[in-house]
Amino acid sequence: MTLDTGSGRAGIADSAATRTIVTGRRGGASRRHVGDRGEQRIAWLFLAPFLVAFALFLVWPLLHGLYLSFTDQSLTGAGGSFVGITNYIEALGDPVMWRSLGNTAWFTVLSTIPLVLLALIMALLVQRGLPGQWLWRLSFFMPYLLASTVISQIWVWIFNPQIGAANGILEAFGLEPIAWLQNPDTNMLAIVIATVWWTVGFNFLLYLAALQNIPERQYEAASIDGAGEWRKLFSITIPQLGPITVLIVILQVLASLKLFDQAYQMLGGIASETTRSIVQYIYESGFVGYRFGYSAAISYVFFAVIVVIGVIQALVTRRRKEHS
């Protein structure tokens, strides 16, 4: 009986080679797995400072504030007993809260529209090549860099009934002077004017950056077709600025809803029925009335309103994108 030793040796060699390849693949996979785990650990180490700060300064205050809204906690340290939804029921039935929320909404409407339109006009004027563009850009954006206290003091002087520049302009046109900040019919308008002058520069820069990203060949093609400047504006520029306009409106609405600094400072901390914002009422309830629990409940009602507004804006934006 003859044995084929050559074939057997070849089979053994093939099996050994196969085991070597498999072992090598497994070793490479395990090394890659170990390497991936090492990279993940390094990534978590880099993220750790941010996550700690995020938890301490956002997550914890958010959860603690929610807990306080269900208690009768006072600024003096008294109370702290669980009262359920009593604070929320009181807040929803509080006419001052609803009036403050209405003032905030009215301010948002009055300020958002000019802040969008004026920023667009300013950006168009600079983009079209006004002489001394650097000076225009600097002067348009400079007020945005100032603190709210500085802005408030500037406009308190401008709206001064006796020596203010605002009444000087009115008198130059033969109109009667106005007590801008003392009159409940005009104090909200005065705050809106100051806010527009203060913050329009940021929207101006956003529009200017968007205008510079519009391809020049589109305007050249329109000129070849005989389109005039107004036709180019409404057929090319305005449609191209649609996405940035949506962004500016969203940012502006969210910023206007947080009205507090300039109104509080320009009016000297005096609560006015026509200018008290929801944020100021939260402050007054917590730090003047010492009712931390009730103040927290109002803040979460306001938070719910902002969430609803954000959802509506997101739905509107999505529908516009689908139609376009």
C-alpha positions as CSV (number, residue, x, y, z in Angstrom):
1,M,0.0,0.0,0.0
2,T,1.6,3.3,-1.1
3,L,1.0,6.6,0.8
4,D,0.9,9.9,-1.0
5,T,3.2,11.7,1.4
6,G,3.6,14.7,-1.0
7,S,-0.1,15.4,-0.9
8,G,-0.3,15.1,2.9
9,R,2.5,17.5,3.4
10,A,0.9,20.0,1.0
11,G,-2.3,19.7,2.9
12,I,-0.6,20.3,6.2
13,A,1.2,23.3,4.8
14,D,-2.1,24.8,3.4
15,S,-3.8,24.3,6.7
16,A,-0.9,26.0,8.5
17,A,-0.9,28.9,6.1
18,T,-4.7,29.2,6.5
19,R,-4.4,29.3,10.3
20,T,-1.6,31.9,10.0
21,I,-3.8,34.2,7.8
22,V,-6.8,33.8,10.0
23,T,-4.7,34.4,13.1
24,G,-3.1,37.5,11.5
25,R,-6.5,38.9,10.6
26,R,-7.8,38.3,14.1
27,G,-4.7,39.9,15.5
28,G,-5.1,42.9,13.2
29,A,-8.8,43.2,14.1
30,S,-8.0,43.1,17.8
31,R,-5.3,45.6,17.5
32,R,-7.6,47.9,15.5
33,H,-10.3,47.4,18.2
34,V,-7.8,48.3,20.9
35,G,-6.7,51.3,18.9
36,D,-10.3,52.4,18.5
37,R,-11.0,52.1,22.2
38,G,-7.8,54.1,22.9
39,E,-9.0,56.9,20.5
40,Q,-12.4,56.9,22.1
41,R,-10.9,57.3,25.6
42,I,-8.8,60.2,24.3
43,A,-11.8,61.8,22.7
44,W,-13.8,61.5,26.0
45,L,-10.9,63.1,27.9
46,F,-11.0,66.1,25.6
47,L,-14.8,66.3,25.9
48,A,-14.7,65.9,29.7
49,P,-14.1,69.6,30.5
50,F,-17.0,70.8,28.3
51,L,-19.3,68.0,29.6
52,V,-18.6,69.0,33.2
53,A,-19.2,72.6,32.5
54,F,-22.3,71.8,30.5
55,A,-23.7,69.7,33.4
56,L,-22.8,72.2,36.1
57,F,-24.0,75.4,34.4
58,L,-26.9,74.2,32.2
59,V,-28.2,70.8,33.1
60,W,-28.1,71.2,36.9
61,P,-29.6,74.7,36.9
62,L,-32.3,73.5,34.5
63,L,-33.3,70.5,36.7
64,H,-32.9,72.5,39.9
65,G,-35.1,75.3,38.6
66,L,-37.7,72.8,37.5
67,Y,-37.7,71.4,41.0
68,L,-38.0,74.9,42.6
69,S,-41.1,75.5,40.4
70,F,-42.9,72.9,42.4
71,T,-42.0,74.3,45.8
72,D,-42.7,77.5,47.8
73,Q,-39.0,78.3,48.1
74,S,-38.2,81.9,49.1
75,L,-35.1,83.9,48.5
76,T,-34.7,84.3,52.3
77,G,-34.3,80.5,52.6
78,A,-37.8,79.9,54.1
79,G,-40.2,77.5,52.6
80,G,-39.1,74.8,50.2
81,S,-42.1,72.6,50.7
82,F,-43.5,70.7,47.8
83,V,-46.7,72.4,46.5
84,G,-47.3,70.5,43.3
85,I,-48.6,72.6,40.4
86,T,-49.9,75.4,42.6
87,N,-47.3,77.8,41.2
88,Y,-48.2,77.0,37.6
89,I,-51.9,77.4,38.3
90,E,-51.3,80.8,39.9
91,A,-49.0,81.8,37.0
92,L,-51.5,80.9,34.3
93,G,-54.2,82.9,36.1
94,D,-51.9,85.9,36.8
95,P,-52.9,88.9,34.6
96,V,-49.5,90.6,35.2
97,M,-47.7,87.7,33.8
98,W,-49.9,87.7,30.7
99,R,-49.5,91.4,30.3
100,S,-45.7,91.1,30.6
101,L,-45.8,88.3,28.0
102,G,-47.9,90.5,25.7
103,N,-45.4,93.4,26.1
104,T,-42.6,91.0,25.2
105,A,-44.4,89.9,22.1
106,W,-45.2,93.4,21.1
107,F,-41.6,94.4,21.5
108,T,-40.5,91.4,19.4
109,V,-42.8,92.5,16.6
110,L,-41.8,96.1,16.7
111,S,-38.0,95.4,16.8
112,T,-37.7,92.4,14.5
113,I,-39.2,94.0,11.4
114,P,-36.9,97.1,11.3
115,L,-33.9,95.0,12.4
116,V,-34.3,92.8,9.3
117,L,-35.3,95.5,6.8
118,L,-32.7,98.1,7.9
119,A,-29.9,95.5,8.0
120,L,-30.8,94.4,4.5
121,I,-30.8,98.0,3.2
122,M,-27.5,98.8,4.9
123,A,-25.9,95.7,3.5
124,L,-27.1,96.5,0.0
125,L,-25.8,100.0,0.2
126,V,-22.3,98.9,1.3
127,Q,-22.3,96.0,-1.2
128,R,-23.1,98.3,-4.1
129,G,-19.8,100.2,-3.5
130,L,-20.4,103.2,-1.3
131,P,-17.1,105.2,-1.0
132,G,-15.3,104.5,2.2
133,Q,-16.7,101.1,2.8
134,W,-14.5,100.3,5.8
135,L,-15.9,103.4,7.5
136,W,-19.5,102.3,6.8
137,R,-18.9,98.8,8.0
138,L,-17.2,100.0,11.2
139,S,-19.9,102.6,12.0
140,F,-22.7,100.1,11.4
141,F,-21.2,97.4,13.5
142,M,-19.6,99.5,16.3
143,P,-22.7,99.9,18.4
144,Y,-23.2,96.2,18.7
145,L,-19.8,95.9,20.5
146,L,-21.0,98.3,23.3
147,A,-22.4,97.0,26.6
148,S,-26.1,97.4,27.3
149,T,-25.3,99.9,30.2
150,V,-23.5,102.2,27.8
151,I,-26.3,102.0,25.2
152,S,-28.9,102.7,27.8
153,Q,-27.1,105.8,29.1
154,I,-26.5,107.1,25.6
155,W,-30.2,106.9,24.8
156,V,-31.4,108.2,28.2
157,W,-29.6,111.4,27.3
158,I,-30.9,111.4,23.7
159,F,-34.5,111.0,25.0
160,N,-34.1,113.6,27.8
161,P,-37.2,115.8,27.7
162,Q,-35.3,119.0,28.2
163,I,-31.9,118.7,26.5
164,G,-32.2,115.5,24.5
165,A,-31.5,115.3,20.8
166,A,-34.7,113.5,20.0
167,N,-36.9,116.4,21.1
168,G,-34.5,118.8,19.4
169,I,-35.2,117.1,16.1
170,L,-39.0,117.2,16.8
171,E,-38.8,121.0,17.5
172,A,-36.8,121.6,14.3
173,F,-39.9,120.2,12.4
174,G,-42.3,122.3,14.5
175,L,-43.5,119.4,16.7
176,E,-44.1,119.4,20.4
177,P,-41.4,117.8,22.6
178,I,-42.2,114.3,24.1
179,A,-41.3,112.8,27.4
180,W,-40.1,109.7,25.7
181,L,-39.3,107.5,28.6
182,Q,-41.8,108.9,31.1
183,N,-44.9,108.6,28.8
184,P,-46.4,105.1,28.7
185,D,-47.5,105.8,25.1
186,T,-43.9,106.3,23.9
187,N,-41.6,104.5,26.3
188,M,-41.8,101.1,24.4
189,L,-41.1,102.9,21.1
190,A,-38.0,104.6,22.7
191,I,-36.7,101.2,23.8
192,V,-37.3,99.7,20.4
193,I,-35.4,102.6,18.7
194,A,-32.4,102.2,21.1
195,T,-32.4,98.4,20.5
196,V,-32.5,98.7,16.7
197,W,-29.6,101.1,16.8
198,W,-27.7,98.9,19.1
199,T,-28.1,95.5,17.4
200,V,-28.7,96.1,13.7
201,G,-25.0,95.8,13.0
202,F,-24.9,92.1,13.7
203,N,-27.7,91.4,11.1
204,F,-25.9,93.8,8.7
205,L,-22.8,91.7,8.8
206,L,-24.8,88.5,8.2
207,Y,-26.5,90.0,5.2
208,L,-23.2,91.4,3.9
209,A,-21.5,88.0,4.1
210,A,-24.5,86.4,2.3
211,L,-24.4,89.1,-0.5
212,Q,-20.7,88.5,-1.1
213,N,-21.4,84.8,-1.7
214,I,-23.9,85.4,-4.5
215,P,-22.0,84.6,-7.8
216,E,-21.3,87.6,-9.9
217,R,-22.0,85.7,-13.1
218,Q,-25.7,85.7,-12.2
219,Y,-25.8,89.5,-12.4
220,E,-23.8,89.5,-15.6
221,A,-26.2,87.0,-17.2
222,A,-29.1,89.2,-16.1
223,S,-27.5,92.3,-17.5
224,I,-27.0,90.5,-20.9
225,D,-30.7,89.7,-20.8
226,G,-31.5,93.4,-20.3
227,A,-32.5,93.2,-16.6
228,G,-32.3,96.5,-14.7
229,E,-31.1,97.0,-11.1
230,W,-34.6,96.5,-9.5
231,R,-35.2,93.4,-11.6
232,K,-31.8,92.0,-10.4
233,L,-32.7,92.8,-6.8
234,F,-36.1,91.1,-6.7
235,S,-35.2,88.2,-9.1
236,I,-31.6,87.3,-7.9
237,T,-30.6,89.1,-4.7
238,I,-33.8,88.7,-2.5
239,P,-34.3,85.0,-3.4
240,Q,-30.7,84.2,-2.8
241,L,-30.9,85.8,0.7
242,G,-33.9,83.7,1.7
243,P,-32.0,81.2,3.9
244,I,-30.0,83.9,5.7
245,T,-33.2,85.9,6.2
246,V,-34.8,82.9,7.9
247,L,-31.8,82.6,10.2
248,I,-31.8,86.3,11.1
249,V,-35.5,86.3,11.9
250,I,-35.1,83.2,14.1
251,L,-32.1,84.7,15.9
252,Q,-33.8,88.1,16.3
253,V,-37.1,86.7,17.6
254,L,-35.2,84.7,20.3
255,A,-33.1,87.7,21.2
256,S,-36.1,90.0,21.4
257,L,-38.0,87.6,23.6
258,K,-35.2,88.0,26.2
259,L,-35.8,91.8,26.6
260,F,-34.6,93.0,30.0
261,D,-31.3,94.9,30.1
262,Q,-32.0,98.0,28.1
263,A,-35.6,98.4,29.3
264,Y,-34.7,98.0,33.0
265,Q,-31.7,100.4,32.7
266,M,-33.4,103.1,30.5
267,L,-36.4,103.3,32.8
268,G,-34.2,103.2,36.0
269,G,-35.6,99.9,37.2
270,I,-39.1,101.3,37.4
271,A,-41.7,98.7,36.4
272,S,-44.0,100.1,33.7
273,E,-47.2,98.4,32.7
274,T,-46.4,99.0,29.0
275,T,-42.7,98.0,29.1
276,R,-42.4,95.3,31.8
277,S,-41.2,92.2,29.9
278,I,-41.7,88.6,31.0
279,V,-38.0,88.4,32.0
280,Q,-38.3,91.5,34.2
281,Y,-41.4,90.0,35.8
282,I,-39.5,86.8,36.6
283,Y,-36.8,88.9,38.1
284,E,-39.2,90.9,40.2
285,S,-41.0,87.8,41.4
286,G,-37.8,86.1,42.5
287,F,-35.5,88.9,43.7
288,V,-38.0,91.6,44.7
289,G,-40.9,89.5,45.9
290,Y,-38.6,86.8,47.2
291,R,-40.8,84.1,45.6
292,F,-38.2,81.8,44.0
293,G,-40.6,78.9,43.5
294,Y,-43.2,81.1,41.7
295,S,-40.5,82.9,39.7
296,A,-39.2,79.5,38.5
297,A,-42.7,78.5,37.5
298,I,-43.1,81.6,35.4
299,S,-39.8,81.0,33.8
300,Y,-40.8,77.5,32.7
301,V,-44.1,78.8,31.3
302,F,-42.0,81.2,29.3
303,F,-39.7,78.4,28.3
304,A,-42.7,76.5,27.0
305,V,-43.8,79.5,24.9
306,I,-40.3,79.7,23.4
307,V,-40.3,76.0,22.5
308,V,-43.7,76.4,20.8
309,I,-42.4,79.3,18.8
310,G,-39.3,77.4,17.8
311,V,-41.3,74.4,16.7
312,I,-43.6,76.6,14.6
313,Q,-40.6,78.3,13.0
314,A,-39.0,75.0,12.2
315,L,-42.2,73.7,10.6
316,V,-42.6,76.8,8.5
317,T,-38.9,76.7,7.4
318,R,-39.3,73.0,6.4
319,R,-42.4,73.6,4.4
320,R,-40.7,76.5,2.5
321,K,-37.7,74.3,1.7
322,E,-40.1,71.5,0.5
323,H,-41.9,73.9,-1.8
324,S,-38.7,75.4,-3.1
